[in-house]
Amino acid sequence: MEAEIKAYGKVLEDAQAAGTLRGGDPCQPSAAGISVQVHDGQTKATDGPMHPASPRLNGYWVFDCKDRAEAIAWAARIPAAHGGGTVEVHPIFEM
């Protein structure tokens, strides 16, 4: 666990030094979340993830990347992407 914490710290440090990191926080377990759906004007809130078998969301980071390749490169450095894990990359819609 100590090695993994150091690996996350290194990515954070490198992203800050590169001026790429814009934000991020750890998340509580998926079970603490709420899935919200609206059908026919009716709001339905369900405790937990939309799909109980969904992998958990550990946290999020916001990177300001110039293109898809840079976003993939940063995501590949996050320890969760290694050893069978997954890091999802989502572009932010700026308004």
Protein Blocks (a to p, Z undefined) as FASTA:
>chain_A
ZZmmmmmmmmmmmmmmnomagbdcddddfklpccdddeehiacddedjfblkbccdfbdc
ddddfbfklmmmmmmmpmklgghiacdddddddZZ
